[in-house]
């Protein structure tokens, strides 16, 4: 079952199968709400979702 965008943004995991279906939608949402979300997955990292 695919996770909703809000759940994905709370903890992005680029390799999780349950996030893959909505990952691009989550990146699009992040560009307007939080362009640099942080995740604790894989040791923790920031995901740059938008840049101008």
mmCIF entry with sequence, helices, sheets and N, C-alpha, C, O atoms, coordinates in Angstrom:
data_MODEL
# 
_entry.id   MODEL 
# 
_entity.id                         1 
_entity.type                       polymer 
_entity.pdbx_number_of_molecules   1 
# 
_entity_poly.entity_id                      1 
_entity_poly.type                           'polypeptide(L)' 
_entity_poly.nstd_linkage                   no 
_entity_poly.nstd_monomer                   no 
_entity_poly.pdbx_seq_one_letter_code       
;(UNK)(UNK)(UNK)(UNK)(UNK)(UNK)(UNK)(UNK)(UNK)(UNK)(UNK)(UNK)(UNK)(UNK)(UNK)(UNK)
(UNK)(UNK)(UNK)(UNK)(UNK)(UNK)(UNK)(UNK)(UNK)(UNK)(UNK)(UNK)(UNK)(UNK)(UNK)(UNK)
(UNK)(UNK)(UNK)(UNK)(UNK)(UNK)(UNK)(UNK)(UNK)(UNK)(UNK)(UNK)(UNK)(UNK)(UNK)(UNK)
(UNK)(UNK)(UNK)(UNK)
;
_entity_poly.pdbx_seq_one_letter_code_can   XXXXXXXXXXXXXXXXXXXXXXXXXXXXXXXXXXXXXXXXXXXXXXXXXXXX 
_entity_poly.pdbx_strand_id                 A 
# 
loop_
_entity_poly_seq.entity_id 
_entity_poly_seq.num 
_entity_poly_seq.mon_id 
_entity_poly_seq.hetero 
1 1  UNK n 
1 2  UNK n 
1 3  UNK n 
1 4  UNK n 
1 5  UNK n 
1 6  UNK n 
1 7  UNK n 
1 8  UNK n 
1 9  UNK n 
1 10 UNK n 
1 11 UNK n 
1 12 UNK n 
1 13 UNK n 
1 14 UNK n 
1 15 UNK n 
1 16 UNK n 
1 17 UNK n 
1 18 UNK n 
1 19 UNK n 
1 20 UNK n 
1 21 UNK n 
1 22 UNK n 
1 23 UNK n 
1 24 UNK n 
1 25 UNK n 
1 26 UNK n 
1 27 UNK n 
1 28 UNK n 
1 29 UNK n 
1 30 UNK n 
1 31 UNK n 
1 32 UNK n 
1 33 UNK n 
1 34 UNK n 
1 35 UNK n 
1 36 UNK n 
1 37 UNK n 
1 38 UNK n 
1 39 UNK n 
1 40 UNK n 
1 41 UNK n 
1 42 UNK n 
1 43 UNK n 
1 44 UNK n 
1 45 UNK n 
1 46 UNK n 
1 47 UNK n 
1 48 UNK n 
1 49 UNK n 
1 50 UNK n 
1 51 UNK n 
1 52 UNK n 
# 
_struct_asym.id          A 
_struct_asym.entity_id   1 
# 
loop_
_struct_conf.conf_type_id 
_struct_conf.id 
_struct_conf.pdbx_PDB_helix_id 
_struct_conf.beg_label_comp_id 
_struct_conf.beg_label_asym_id 
_struct_conf.beg_label_seq_id 
_struct_conf.pdbx_beg_PDB_ins_code 
_struct_conf.end_label_comp_id 
_struct_conf.end_label_asym_id 
_struct_conf.end_label_seq_id 
_struct_conf.pdbx_end_PDB_ins_code 
_struct_conf.beg_auth_comp_id 
_struct_conf.beg_auth_asym_id 
_struct_conf.beg_auth_seq_id 
_struct_conf.end_auth_comp_id 
_struct_conf.end_auth_asym_id 
_struct_conf.end_auth_seq_id 
_struct_conf.pdbx_PDB_helix_class 
_struct_conf.details 
_struct_conf.pdbx_PDB_helix_length 
HELX_P HELX_P1 AA1 UNK A 5  ? UNK A 10 ? UNK A 5  UNK A 10 1 ? 6  
HELX_P HELX_P2 AA2 UNK A 17 ? UNK A 20 ? UNK A 17 UNK A 20 1 ? 4  
HELX_P HELX_P3 AA3 UNK A 23 ? UNK A 33 ? UNK A 23 UNK A 33 1 ? 11 
HELX_P HELX_P4 AA4 UNK A 41 ? UNK A 43 ? UNK A 41 UNK A 43 5 ? 3  
# 
_struct_conf_type.id          HELX_P 
_struct_conf_type.criteria    ? 
_struct_conf_type.reference   ? 
# 
_struct_sheet.id               AA1 
_struct_sheet.type             ? 
_struct_sheet.number_strands   2 
_struct_sheet.details          ? 
# 
_struct_sheet_order.sheet_id     AA1 
_struct_sheet_order.range_id_1   1 
_struct_sheet_order.range_id_2   2 
_struct_sheet_order.offset       ? 
_struct_sheet_order.sense        anti-parallel 
# 
loop_
_struct_sheet_range.sheet_id 
_struct_sheet_range.id 
_struct_sheet_range.beg_label_comp_id 
_struct_sheet_range.beg_label_asym_id 
_struct_sheet_range.beg_label_seq_id 
_struct_sheet_range.pdbx_beg_PDB_ins_code 
_struct_sheet_range.end_label_comp_id 
_struct_sheet_range.end_label_asym_id 
_struct_sheet_range.end_label_seq_id 
_struct_sheet_range.pdbx_end_PDB_ins_code 
_struct_sheet_range.beg_auth_comp_id 
_struct_sheet_range.beg_auth_asym_id 
_struct_sheet_range.beg_auth_seq_id 
_struct_sheet_range.end_auth_comp_id 
_struct_sheet_range.end_auth_asym_id 
_struct_sheet_range.end_auth_seq_id 
AA1 1 UNK A 36 ? UNK A 39 ? UNK A 36 UNK A 39 
AA1 2 UNK A 45 ? UNK A 48 ? UNK A 45 UNK A 48 
# 
loop_
_atom_site.group_PDB 
_atom_site.id 
_atom_site.type_symbol 
_atom_site.label_atom_id 
_atom_site.label_alt_id 
_atom_site.label_comp_id 
_atom_site.label_asym_id 
_atom_site.label_entity_id 
_atom_site.label_seq_id 
_atom_site.pdbx_PDB_ins_code 
_atom_site.Cartn_x 
_atom_site.Cartn_y 
_atom_site.Cartn_z 
_atom_site.occupancy 
_atom_site.B_iso_or_equiv 
_atom_site.pdbx_formal_charge 
_atom_site.auth_seq_id 
_atom_site.auth_comp_id 
_atom_site.auth_asym_id 
_atom_site.auth_atom_id 
_atom_site.pdbx_PDB_model_num 
ATOM 1   N N  . UNK A 1 1  ? 0.846  -1.185 0.000  1.00 0.00 ? 1  UNK A N  1 
ATOM 2   C CA . UNK A 1 1  ? 0.000  0.000  0.000  1.00 0.00 ? 1  UNK A CA 1 
ATOM 3   C C  . UNK A 1 1  ? 0.891  1.248  0.000  1.00 0.00 ? 1  UNK A C  1 
ATOM 4   O O  . UNK A 1 1  ? 1.821  1.352  0.799  1.00 0.00 ? 1  UNK A O  1 
ATOM 5   N N  . UNK A 1 2  ? 0.607  2.165  -0.877 1.00 0.00 ? 2  UNK A N  1 
ATOM 6   C CA . UNK A 1 2  ? 1.406  3.382  -1.016 1.00 0.00 ? 2  UNK A CA 1 
ATOM 7   C C  . UNK A 1 2  ? 1.138  4.353  0.122  1.00 0.00 ? 2  UNK A C  1 
ATOM 8   O O  . UNK A 1 2  ? -0.007 4.554  0.527  1.00 0.00 ? 2  UNK A O  1 
ATOM 9   N N  . UNK A 1 3  ? 2.206  4.953  0.633  1.00 0.00 ? 3  UNK A N  1 
ATOM 10  C CA . UNK A 1 3  ? 2.073  5.953  1.689  1.00 0.00 ? 3  UNK A CA 1 
ATOM 11  C C  . UNK A 1 3  ? 1.620  7.275  1.082  1.00 0.00 ? 3  UNK A C  1 
ATOM 12  O O  . UNK A 1 3  ? 1.977  7.594  -0.052 1.00 0.00 ? 3  UNK A O  1 
ATOM 13  N N  . UNK A 1 4  ? 0.828  8.052  1.839  1.00 0.00 ? 4  UNK A N  1 
ATOM 14  C CA . UNK A 1 4  ? 0.433  9.380  1.354  1.00 0.00 ? 4  UNK A CA 1 
ATOM 15  C C  . UNK A 1 4  ? 1.617  10.355 1.417  1.00 0.00 ? 4  UNK A C  1 
ATOM 16  O O  . UNK A 1 4  ? 2.593  10.133 2.134  1.00 0.00 ? 4  UNK A O  1 
ATOM 17  N N  . UNK A 1 5  ? 1.498  11.420 0.656  1.00 0.00 ? 5  UNK A N  1 
ATOM 18  C CA . UNK A 1 5  ? 2.555  12.427 0.545  1.00 0.00 ? 5  UNK A CA 1 
ATOM 19  C C  . UNK A 1 5  ? 2.980  12.954 1.919  1.00 0.00 ? 5  UNK A C  1 
ATOM 20  O O  . UNK A 1 5  ? 4.176  13.088 2.178  1.00 0.00 ? 5  UNK A O  1 
ATOM 21  N N  . UNK A 1 6  ? 2.038  13.251 2.789  1.00 0.00 ? 6  UNK A N  1 
ATOM 22  C CA . UNK A 1 6  ? 2.363  13.817 4.103  1.00 0.00 ? 6  UNK A CA 1 
ATOM 23  C C  . UNK A 1 6  ? 3.246  12.875 4.911  1.00 0.00 ? 6  UNK A C  1 
ATOM 24  O O  . UNK A 1 6  ? 4.179  13.319 5.581  1.00 0.00 ? 6  UNK A O  1 
ATOM 25  N N  . UNK A 1 7  ? 2.960  11.580 4.851  1.00 0.00 ? 7  UNK A N  1 
ATOM 26  C CA . UNK A 1 7  ? 3.772  10.601 5.567  1.00 0.00 ? 7  UNK A CA 1 
ATOM 27  C C  . UNK A 1 7  ? 5.167  10.487 4.968  1.00 0.00 ? 7  UNK A C  1 
ATOM 28  O O  . UNK A 1 7  ? 6.152  10.341 5.693  1.00 0.00 ? 7  UNK A O  1 
ATOM 29  N N  . UNK A 1 8  ? 5.245  10.554 3.660  1.00 0.00 ? 8  UNK A N  1 
ATOM 30  C CA . UNK A 1 8  ? 6.544  10.478 2.999  1.00 0.00 ? 8  UNK A CA 1 
ATOM 31  C C  . UNK A 1 8  ? 7.418  11.659 3.409  1.00 0.00 ? 8  UNK A C  1 
ATOM 32  O O  . UNK A 1 8  ? 8.599  11.484 3.713  1.00 0.00 ? 8  UNK A O  1 
ATOM 33  N N  . UNK A 1 9  ? 6.842  12.861 3.419  1.00 0.00 ? 9  UNK A N  1 
ATOM 34  C CA . UNK A 1 9  ? 7.620  14.044 3.782  1.00 0.00 ? 9  UNK A CA 1 
ATOM 35  C C  . UNK A 1 9  ? 8.081  14.023 5.228  1.00 0.00 ? 9  UNK A C  1 
ATOM 36  O O  . UNK A 1 9  ? 9.091  14.641 5.565  1.00 0.00 ? 9  UNK A O  1 
ATOM 37  N N  . UNK A 1 10 ? 7.354  13.317 6.088  1.00 0.00 ? 10 UNK A N  1 
ATOM 38  C CA . UNK A 1 10 ? 7.755  13.221 7.490  1.00 0.00 ? 10 UNK A CA 1 
ATOM 39  C C  . UNK A 1 10 ? 9.042  12.420 7.646  1.00 0.00 ? 10 UNK A C  1 
ATOM 40  O O  . UNK A 1 10 ? 9.812  12.664 8.574  1.00 0.00 ? 10 UNK A O  1 
ATOM 41  N N  . UNK A 1 11 ? 9.285  11.465 6.747  1.00 0.00 ? 11 UNK A N  1 
ATOM 42  C CA . UNK A 1 11 ? 10.503 10.655 6.811  1.00 0.00 ? 11 UNK A CA 1 
ATOM 43  C C  . UNK A 1 11 ? 10.747 10.003 5.457  1.00 0.00 ? 11 UNK A C  1 
ATOM 44  O O  . UNK A 1 11 ? 10.376 8.849  5.242  1.00 0.00 ? 11 UNK A O  1 
ATOM 45  N N  . UNK A 1 12 ? 11.362 10.733 4.561  1.00 0.00 ? 12 UNK A N  1 
ATOM 46  C CA . UNK A 1 12 ? 11.621 10.262 3.200  1.00 0.00 ? 12 UNK A CA 1 
ATOM 47  C C  . UNK A 1 12 ? 12.578 9.067  3.227  1.00 0.00 ? 12 UNK A C  1 
ATOM 48  O O  . UNK A 1 12 ? 13.595 9.087  3.921  1.00 0.00 ? 12 UNK A O  1 
ATOM 49  N N  . UNK A 1 13 ? 12.240 8.043  2.471  1.00 0.00 ? 13 UNK A N  1 
ATOM 50  C CA . UNK A 1 13 ? 13.124 6.895  2.275  1.00 0.00 ? 13 UNK A CA 1 
ATOM 51  C C  . UNK A 1 13 ? 13.124 6.598  0.781  1.00 0.00 ? 13 UNK A C  1 
ATOM 52  O O  . UNK A 1 13 ? 12.172 6.012  0.266  1.00 0.00 ? 13 UNK A O  1 
ATOM 53  N N  . UNK A 1 14 ? 14.166 6.991  0.091  1.00 0.00 ? 14 UNK A N  1 
ATOM 54  C CA . UNK A 1 14 ? 14.221 6.862  -1.362 1.00 0.00 ? 14 UNK A CA 1 
ATOM 55  C C  . UNK A 1 14 ? 14.152 5.419  -1.838 1.00 0.00 ? 14 UNK A C  1 
ATOM 56  O O  . UNK A 1 14 ? 13.886 5.174  -3.014 1.00 0.00 ? 14 UNK A O  1 
ATOM 57  N N  . UNK A 1 15 ? 14.384 4.462  -0.954 1.00 0.00 ? 15 UNK A N  1 
ATOM 58  C CA . UNK A 1 15 ? 14.408 3.059  -1.346 1.00 0.00 ? 15 UNK A CA 1 
ATOM 59  C C  . UNK A 1 15 ? 13.195 2.260  -0.869 1.00 0.00 ? 15 UNK A C  1 
ATOM 60  O O  . UNK A 1 15 ? 13.098 1.069  -1.164 1.00 0.00 ? 15 UNK A O  1 
ATOM 61  N N  . UNK A 1 16 ? 12.275 2.884  -0.145 1.00 0.00 ? 16 UNK A N  1 
ATOM 62  C CA . UNK A 1 16 ? 11.103 2.169  0.377  1.00 0.00 ? 16 UNK A CA 1 
ATOM 63  C C  . UNK A 1 16 ? 10.068 1.961  -0.725 1.00 0.00 ? 16 UNK A C  1 
ATOM 64  O O  . UNK A 1 16 ? 9.648  2.912  -1.386 1.00 0.00 ? 16 UNK A O  1 
ATOM 65  N N  . UNK A 1 17 ? 9.667  0.723  -0.911 1.00 0.00 ? 17 UNK A N  1 
ATOM 66  C CA . UNK A 1 17 ? 8.687  0.418  -1.950 1.00 0.00 ? 17 UNK A CA 1 
ATOM 67  C C  . UNK A 1 17 ? 7.343  1.089  -1.696 1.00 0.00 ? 17 UNK A C  1 
ATOM 68  O O  . UNK A 1 17 ? 6.652  1.456  -2.646 1.00 0.00 ? 17 UNK A O  1 
ATOM 69  N N  . UNK A 1 18 ? 6.957  1.257  -0.426 1.00 0.00 ? 18 UNK A N  1 
ATOM 70  C CA . UNK A 1 18 ? 5.660  1.871  -0.129 1.00 0.00 ? 18 UNK A CA 1 
ATOM 71  C C  . UNK A 1 18 ? 5.662  3.386  -0.340 1.00 0.00 ? 18 UNK A C  1 
ATOM 72  O O  . UNK A 1 18 ? 4.608  4.015  -0.247 1.00 0.00 ? 18 UNK A O  1 
ATOM 73  N N  . UNK A 1 19 ? 6.815  3.978  -0.619 1.00 0.00 ? 19 UNK A N  1 
ATOM 74  C CA . UNK A 1 19 ? 6.896  5.408  -0.896 1.00 0.00 ? 19 UNK A CA 1 
ATOM 75  C C  . UNK A 1 19 ? 7.101  5.706  -2.380 1.00 0.00 ? 19 UNK A C  1 
ATOM 76  O O  . UNK A 1 19 ? 6.873  6.832  -2.822 1.00 0.00 ? 19 UNK A O  1 
ATOM 77  N N  . UNK A 1 20 ? 7.524  4.715  -3.145 1.00 0.00 ? 20 UNK A N  1 
ATOM 78  C CA . UNK A 1 20 ? 7.916  4.958  -4.536 1.00 0.00 ? 20 UNK A CA 1 
ATOM 79  C C  . UNK A 1 20 ? 6.786  5.488  -5.408 1.00 0.00 ? 20 UNK A C  1 
ATOM 80  O O  . UNK A 1 20 ? 7.028  6.304  -6.297 1.00 0.00 ? 20 UNK A O  1 
ATOM 81  N N  . UNK A 1 21 ? 5.562  5.043  -5.171 1.00 0.00 ? 21 UNK A N  1 
ATOM 82  C CA . UNK A 1 21 ? 4.435  5.481  -6.007 1.00 0.00 ? 21 UNK A CA 1 
ATOM 83  C C  . UNK A 1 21 ? 4.160  6.972  -5.884 1.00 0.00 ? 21 UNK A C  1 
ATOM 84  O O  . UNK A 1 21 ? 3.786  7.612  -6.867 1.00 0.00 ? 21 UNK A O  1 
ATOM 85  N N  . UNK A 1 22 ? 4.339  7.536  -4.695 1.00 0.00 ? 22 UNK A N  1 
ATOM 86  C CA . UNK A 1 22 ? 4.031  8.946  -4.456 1.00 0.00 ? 22 UNK A CA 1 
ATOM 87  C C  . UNK A 1 22 ? 5.272  9.809  -4.212 1.00 0.00 ? 22 UNK A C  1 
ATOM 88  O O  . UNK A 1 22 ? 5.152  10.949 -3.765 1.00 0.00 ? 22 UNK A O  1 
ATOM 89  N N  . UNK A 1 23 ? 6.452  9.278  -4.500 1.00 0.00 ? 23 UNK A N  1 
ATOM 90  C CA . UNK A 1 23 ? 7.680  10.014 -4.205 1.00 0.00 ? 23 UNK A CA 1 
ATOM 91  C C  . UNK A 1 23 ? 7.806  11.299 -5.011 1.00 0.00 ? 23 UNK A C  1 
ATOM 92  O O  . UNK A 1 23 ? 8.223  12.323 -4.470 1.00 0.00 ? 23 UNK A O  1 
ATOM 93  N N  . UNK A 1 24 ? 7.455  11.268 -6.286 1.00 0.00 ? 24 UNK A N  1 
ATOM 94  C CA . UNK A 1 24 ? 7.528  12.493 -7.098 1.00 0.00 ? 24 UNK A CA 1 
ATOM 95  C C  . UNK A 1 24 ? 6.499  13.522 -6.645 1.00 0.00 ? 24 UNK A C  1 
ATOM 96  O O  . UNK A 1 24 ? 6.774  14.722 -6.662 1.00 0.00 ? 24 UNK A O  1 
ATOM 97  N N  . UNK A 1 25 ? 5.329  13.066 -6.244 1.00 0.00 ? 25 UNK A N  1 
ATOM 98  C CA . UNK A 1 25 ? 4.315  13.988 -5.715 1.00 0.00 ? 25 UNK A CA 1 
ATOM 99  C C  . UNK A 1 25 ? 4.801  14.600 -4.407 1.00 0.00 ? 25 UNK A C  1 
ATOM 100 O O  . UNK A 1 25 ? 4.551  15.777 -4.144 1.00 0.00 ? 25 UNK A O  1 
ATOM 101 N N  . UNK A 1 26 ? 5.481  13.826 -3.597 1.00 0.00 ? 26 UNK A N  1 
ATOM 102 C CA . UNK A 1 26 ? 6.027  14.337 -2.341 1.00 0.00 ? 26 UNK A CA 1 
ATOM 103 C C  . UNK A 1 26 ? 7.112  15.379 -2.608 1.00 0.00 ? 26 UNK A C  1 
ATOM 104 O O  . UNK A 1 26 ? 7.184  16.391 -1.910 1.00 0.00 ? 26 UNK A O  1 
ATOM 105 N N  . UNK A 1 27 ? 7.952  15.141 -3.608 1.00 0.00 ? 27 UNK A N  1 
ATOM 106 C CA . UNK A 1 27 ? 8.988  16.115 -3.957 1.00 0.00 ? 27 UNK A CA 1 
ATOM 107 C C  . UNK A 1 27 ? 8.355  17.412 -4.449 1.00 0.00 ? 27 UNK A C  1 
ATOM 108 O O  . UNK A 1 27 ? 8.833  18.498 -4.122 1.00 0.00 ? 27 UNK A O  1 
ATOM 109 N N  . UNK A 1 28 ? 7.284  17.306 -5.233 1.00 0.00 ? 28 UNK A N  1 
ATOM 110 C CA . UNK A 1 28 ? 6.584  18.505 -5.713 1.00 0.00 ? 28 UNK A CA 1 
ATOM 111 C C  . UNK A 1 28 ? 5.977  19.272 -4.543 1.00 0.00 ? 28 UNK A C  1 
ATOM 112 O O  . UNK A 1 28 ? 6.038  20.501 -4.510 1.00 0.00 ? 28 UNK A O  1 
ATOM 113 N N  . UNK A 1 29 ? 5.395  18.562 -3.587 1.00 0.00 ? 29 UNK A N  1 
ATOM 114 C CA . UNK A 1 29 ? 4.822  19.218 -2.403 1.00 0.00 ? 29 UNK A CA 1 
ATOM 115 C C  . UNK A 1 29 ? 5.923  19.854 -1.559 1.00 0.00 ? 29 UNK A C  1 
ATOM 116 O O  . UNK A 1 29 ? 5.737  20.939 -1.007 1.00 0.00 ? 29 UNK A O  1 
ATOM 117 N N  . UNK A 1 30 ? 7.055  19.190 -1.459 1.00 0.00 ? 30 UNK A N  1 
ATOM 118 C CA . UNK A 1 30 ? 8.163  19.729 -0.662 1.00 0.00 ? 30 UNK A CA 1 
ATOM 119 C C  . UNK A 1 30 ? 8.666  21.040 -1.235 1.00 0.00 ? 30 UNK A C  1 
ATOM 120 O O  . UNK A 1 30 ? 9.063  21.930 -0.483 1.00 0.00 ? 30 UNK A O  1 
ATOM 121 N N  . UNK A 1 31 ? 8.658  21.174 -2.548 1.00 0.00 ? 31 UNK A N  1 
ATOM 122 C CA . UNK A 1 31 ? 9.136  22.424 -3.168 1.00 0.00 ? 31 UNK A CA 1 
ATOM 123 C C  . UNK A 1 31 ? 8.325  23.634 -2.722 1.00 0.00 ? 31 UNK A C  1 
ATOM 124 O O  . UNK A 1 31 ? 8.852  24.747 -2.697 1.00 0.00 ? 31 UNK A O  1 
ATOM 125 N N  . UNK A 1 32 ? 7.055  23.443 -2.368 1.00 0.00 ? 32 UNK A N  1 
ATOM 126 C CA . UNK A 1 32 ? 6.225  24.565 -1.942 1.00 0.00 ? 32 UNK A CA 1 
ATOM 127 C C  . UNK A 1 32 ? 6.123  24.694 -0.430 1.00 0.00 ? 32 UNK A C  1 
ATOM 128 O O  . UNK A 1 32 ? 5.828  25.777 0.074  1.00 0.00 ? 32 UNK A O  1 
ATOM 129 N N  . UNK A 1 33 ? 6.364  23.601 0.311  1.00 0.00 ? 33 UNK A N  1 
ATOM 130 C CA . UNK A 1 33 ? 6.196  23.656 1.765  1.00 0.00 ? 33 UNK A CA 1 
ATOM 131 C C  . UNK A 1 33 ? 7.504  23.603 2.532  1.00 0.00 ? 33 UNK A C  1 
ATOM 132 O O  . UNK A 1 33 ? 7.690  24.340 3.500  1.00 0.00 ? 33 UNK A O  1 
ATOM 133 N N  . UNK A 1 34 ? 8.398  22.744 2.110  1.00 0.00 ? 34 UNK A N  1 
ATOM 134 C CA . UNK A 1 34 ? 9.678  22.567 2.799  1.00 0.00 ? 34 UNK A CA 1 
ATOM 135 C C  . UNK A 1 34 ? 10.696 22.093 1.773  1.00 0.00 ? 34 UNK A C  1 
ATOM 136 O O  . UNK A 1 34 ? 10.847 20.885 1.591  1.00 0.00 ? 34 UNK A O  1 
ATOM 137 N N  . UNK A 1 35 ? 11.402 22.995 1.095  1.00 0.00 ? 35 UNK A N  1 
ATOM 138 C CA . UNK A 1 35 ? 12.259 22.597 -0.019 1.00 0.00 ? 35 UNK A CA 1 
ATOM 139 C C  . UNK A 1 35 ? 13.469 21.745 0.359  1.00 0.00 ? 35 UNK A C  1 
ATOM 140 O O  . UNK A 1 35 ? 14.138 21.210 -0.525 1.00 0.00 ? 35 UNK A O  1 
ATOM 141 N N  . UNK A 1 36 ? 13.764 21.608 1.653  1.00 0.00 ? 36 UNK A N  1 
ATOM 142 C CA . UNK A 1 36 ? 14.892 20.784 2.083  1.00 0.00 ? 36 UNK A CA 1 
ATOM 143 C C  . UNK A 1 36 ? 14.456 19.885 3.242  1.00 0.00 ? 36 UNK A C  1 
ATOM 144 O O  . UNK A 1 36 ? 14.865 20.105 4.382  1.00 0.00 ? 36 UNK A O  1 
ATOM 145 N N  . UNK A 1 37 ? 13.628 18.871 2.957  1.00 0.00 ? 37 UNK A N  1 
ATOM 146 C CA . UNK A 1 37 ? 13.213 17.985 4.046  1.00 0.00 ? 37 UNK A CA 1 
ATOM 147 C C  . UNK A 1 37 ? 14.374 17.131 4.542  1.00 0.00 ? 37 UNK A C  1 
ATOM 148 O O  . UNK A 1 37 ? 15.324 16.867 3.805  1.00 0.00 ? 37 UNK A O  1 
ATOM 149 N N  . UNK A 1 38 ? 14.286 16.704 5.795  1.00 0.00 ? 38 UNK A N  1 
ATOM 150 C CA . UNK A 1 38 ? 15.306 15.870 6.421  1.00 0.00 ? 38 UNK A CA 1 
ATOM 151 C C  . UNK A 1 38 ? 14.712 14.502 6.703  1.00 0.00 ? 38 UNK A C  1 
ATOM 152 O O  . UNK A 1 38 ? 13.525 14.382 7.005  1.00 0.00 ? 38 UNK A O  1 
ATOM 153 N N  . UNK A 1 39 ? 15.536 13.479 6.603  1.00 0.00 ? 39 UNK A N  1 
ATOM 154 C CA . UNK A 1 39 ? 15.119 12.122 6.938  1.00 0.00 ? 39 UNK A CA 1 
ATOM 155 C C  . UNK A 1 39 ? 16.157 11.484 7.846  1.00 0.00 ? 39 UNK A C  1 
ATOM 156 O O  . UNK A 1 39 ? 17.335 11.840 7.805  1.00 0.00 ? 39 UNK A O  1 
ATOM 157 N N  . UNK A 1 40 ? 15.719 10.554 8.655  1.00 0.00 ? 40 UNK A N  1 
ATOM 158 C CA . UNK A 1 40 ? 16.621 9.798  9.525  1.00 0.00 ? 40 UNK A CA 1 
ATOM 159 C C  . UNK A 1 40 ? 17.051 8.490  8.871  1.00 0.00 ? 40 UNK A C  1 
ATOM 160 O O  . UNK A 1 40 ? 17.908 7.788  9.409  1.00 0.00 ? 40 UNK A O  1 
ATOM 161 N N  . UNK A 1 41 ? 16.471 8.148  7.719  1.00 0.00 ? 41 UNK A N  1 
ATOM 162 C CA . UNK A 1 41 ? 16.802 6.904  7.024  1.00 0.00 ? 41 UNK A CA 1 
ATOM 163 C C  . UNK A 1 41 ? 18.249 6.905  6.564  1.00 0.00 ? 41 UNK A C  1 
ATOM 164 O O  . UNK A 1 41 ? 18.825 7.960  6.299  1.00 0.00 ? 41 UNK A O  1 
ATOM 165 N N  . UNK A 1 42 ? 18.830 5.724  6.472  1.00 0.00 ? 42 UNK A N  1 
ATOM 166 C CA . UNK A 1 42 ? 20.200 5.546  5.953  1.00 0.00 ? 42 UNK A CA 1 
ATOM 167 C C  . UNK A 1 42 ? 21.213 6.458  6.632  1.00 0.00 ? 42 UNK A C  1 
ATOM 168 O O  . UNK A 1 42 ? 22.108 6.984  5.971  1.00 0.00 ? 42 UNK A O  1 
ATOM 169 N N  . UNK A 1 43 ? 21.089 6.648  7.916  1.00 0.00 ? 43 UNK A N  1 
ATOM 170 C CA . UNK A 1 43 ? 22.035 7.464  8.667  1.00 0.00 ? 43 UNK A CA 1 
ATOM 171 C C  . UNK A 1 43 ? 21.679 8.932  8.730  1.00 0.00 ? 43 UNK A C  1 
ATOM 172 O O  . UNK A 1 43 ? 22.381 9.708  9.378  1.00 0.00 ? 43 UNK A O  1 
ATOM 173 N N  . UNK A 1 44 ? 20.593 9.334  8.065  1.00 0.00 ? 44 UNK A N  1 
ATOM 174 C CA . UNK A 1 44 ? 20.122 10.716 8.087  1.00 0.00 ? 44 UNK A CA 1 
ATOM 175 C C  . UNK A 1 44 ? 20.730 11.548 6.971  1.00 0.00 ? 44 UNK A C  1 
ATOM 176 O O  . UNK A 1 44 ? 21.935 11.494 6.723  1.00 0.00 ? 44 UNK A O  1 
ATOM 177 N N  . UNK A 1 45 ? 19.887 12.315 6.307  1.00 0.00 ? 45 UNK A N  1 
ATOM 178 C CA . UNK A 1 45 ? 20.357 13.213 5.256  1.00 0.00 ? 45 UNK A CA 1 
ATOM 179 C C  . UNK A 1 45 ? 19.260 14.210 4.932  1.00 0.00 ? 45 UNK A C  1 
ATOM 180 O O  . UNK A 1 45 ? 18.103 14.016 5.304  1.00 0.00 ? 45 UNK A O  1 
ATOM 181 N N  . UNK A 1 46 ? 19.624 15.273 4.241  1.00 0.00 ? 46 UNK A N  1 
ATOM 182 C CA . UNK A 1 46 ? 18.678 16.270 3.730  1.00 0.00 ? 46 UNK A CA 1 
ATOM 183 C C  . UNK A 1 46 ? 18.436 15.990 2.254  1.00 0.00 ? 46 UNK A C  1 
ATOM 184 O O  . UNK A 1 46 ? 19.344 15.576 1.534  1.00 0.00 ? 46 UNK A O  1 
ATOM 185 N N  . UNK A 1 47 ? 17.219 16.216 1.816  1.00 0.00 ? 47 UNK A N  1 
ATOM 186 C CA . UNK A 1 47 ? 16.847 15.999 0.418  1.00 0.00 ? 47 UNK A CA 1 
ATOM 187 C C  . UNK A 1 47 ? 16.524 17.348 -0.191 1.00 0.00 ? 47 UNK A C  1 
ATOM 188 O O  . UNK A 1 47 ? 15.555 17.995 0.207  1.00 0.00 ? 47 UNK A O  1 
ATOM 189 N N  . UNK A 1 48 ? 17.321 17.774 -1.145 1.00 0.00 ? 48 UNK A N  1 
ATOM 190 C CA . UNK A 1 48 ? 17.081 19.048 -1.818 1.00 0.00 ? 48 UNK A CA 1 
ATOM 191 C C  . UNK A 1 48 ? 15.994 18.855 -2.860 1.00 0.00 ? 48 UNK A C  1 
ATOM 192 O O  . UNK A 1 48 ? 16.203 18.184 -3.871 1.00 0.00 ? 48 UNK A O  1 
ATOM 193 N N  . UNK A 1 49 ? 14.829 19.449 -2.609 1.00 0.00 ? 49 UNK A N  1 
ATOM 194 C CA . UNK A 1 49 ? 13.672 19.258 -3.497 1.00 0.00 ? 49 UNK A CA 1 
ATOM 195 C C  . UNK A 1 49 ? 13.428 20.443 -4.413 1.00 0.00 ? 49 UNK A C  1 
ATOM 196 O O  . UNK A 1 49 ? 12.661 20.336 -5.370 1.00 0.00 ? 49 UNK A O  1 
ATOM 197 N N  . UNK A 1 50 ? 14.063 21.563 -4.139 1.00 0.00 ? 50 UNK A N  1 
ATOM 198 C CA . UNK A 1 50 ? 13.847 22.728 -4.988 1.00 0.00 ? 50 UNK A CA 1 
ATOM 199 C C  . UNK A 1 50 ? 14.982 23.717 -4.868 1.00 0.00 ? 50 UNK A C  1 
ATOM 200 O O  . UNK A 1 50 ? 15.589 23.879 -3.809 1.00 0.00 ? 50 UNK A O  1 
ATOM 201 N N  . UNK A 1 51 ? 15.249 24.362 -5.962 1.00 0.00 ? 51 UNK A N  1 
ATOM 202 C CA . UNK A 1 51 ? 16.331 25.333 -5.976 1.00 0.00 ? 51 UNK A CA 1 
ATOM 203 C C  . UNK A 1 51 ? 16.020 26.346 -7.064 1.00 0.00 ? 51 UNK A C  1 
ATOM 204 O O  . UNK A 1 51 ? 15.549 25.968 -8.136 1.00 0.00 ? 51 UNK A O  1 
ATOM 205 N N  . UNK A 1 52 ? 16.267 27.595 -6.818 1.00 0.00 ? 52 UNK A N  1 
ATOM 206 C CA . UNK A 1 52 ? 16.035 28.630 -7.814 1.00 0.00 ? 52 UNK A CA 1 
ATOM 207 C C  . UNK A 1 52 ? 17.291 29.392 -8.082 1.00 0.00 ? 52 UNK A C  1 
ATOM 208 O O  . UNK A 1 52 ? 17.293 30.312 -8.899 1.00 0.00 ? 52 UNK A O  1 
# 
